[in-house]
């Protein structure tokens, strides 16, 4: 996921060979990004990141029947994920 943060471009990504974390990088020049470390320790995939004034919202999924979110004050590290919603019943399980 790519996010514009003022003049900076941030990249949040998962490594499927090293699951359990969402990583963060910042654009250095052109297509090159500088790796900055782990943004979130959770076995989920980042779906989207939004900035609202001073709050950062990360949407997460596990290719299943629920969605989660995590919050941050600085976009560097995020709180543990909280379930946003899940399917209601068998007829609604593919959200």
RAKAKA-V601952 format. One record per residue. N is the residue number from 1. SS is DSSP state (H for helix, E for strand, - for the rest). OMEGA is omega in radians with two decimals (999 if undefined). BURIAL is b if it has 16 or more other ideal C-beta (glycine too) atoms within 10 Angstrom, else e. Layout:
N;SS;OMEGA;BURIAL  N;SS;OMEGA;BURIAL
This chain:
1;-;3.11;b  2;E;-3.11;e  3;E;3.01;b  4;E;3.14;e  5;E;-3.02;e  6;-;3.10;e  7;-;-3.10;e  8;E;3.03;e  9;E;-3.11;e  10;E;3.10;b  11;E;3.04;b  12;E;-3.02;b  13;E;3.07;b  14;-;3.09;b  15;-;-3.06;e  16;-;3.03;e  17;-;-3.14;e  18;-;-3.02;e  19;-;3.06;e  20;-;-3.11;e  21;E;2.94;b  22;E;-3.05;b  23;E;-3.10;b  24;E;3.06;b  25;E;3.11;b  26;E;-3.12;e  27;E;-3.14;b  28;E;-3.13;e  29;E;3.12;e  30;-;-3.14;e  31;-;-3.08;e  32;E;3.10;e  33;E;3.05;b  34;E;3.12;e  35;E;-3.11;e  36;E;3.06;e  37;E;-3.08;e  38;E;3.07;e  39;E;-3.09;b  40;E;3.04;b  41;E;3.12;e  42;-;-3.13;b  43;-;-3.12;e  44;-;3.11;b  45;E;3.10;b  46;E;-3.14;b  47;E;-3.14;e  48;E;3.05;e  49;E;3.12;b  50;E;3.08;e  51;E;3.09;e  52;E;-3.06;e  53;-;-3.13;e  54;-;-3.10;e  55;E;3.08;e  56;E;3.13;b  57;E;3.10;e  58;E;3.05;b  59;E;-3.04;b  60;E;3.07;b  61;E;3.07;b  62;-;-3.07;e  63;-;-3.12;e  64;-;-3.00;e  65;-;3.11;e  66;E;3.03;e  67;E;-3.13;b  68;E;3.02;b  69;E;3.05;b  70;E;-3.08;b  71;E;3.10;e  72;E;3.04;b  73;-;-3.01;e  74;-;-3.10;e  75;-;-3.14;b  76;-;3.07;e  77;-;-3.08;e  78;-;3.11;b  79;-;3.06;e  80;-;-3.10;e  81;-;3.08;b  82;E;3.13;e  83;E;3.10;e  84;E;3.03;e  85;E;3.11;e  86;E;3.14;e  87;-;-3.09;e  88;-;-3.13;e  89;-;-3.08;e  90;H;-3.13;e  91;H;-3.05;e  92;H;-2.97;e  93;-;3.14;e  94;-;-3.10;e  95;-;999;e
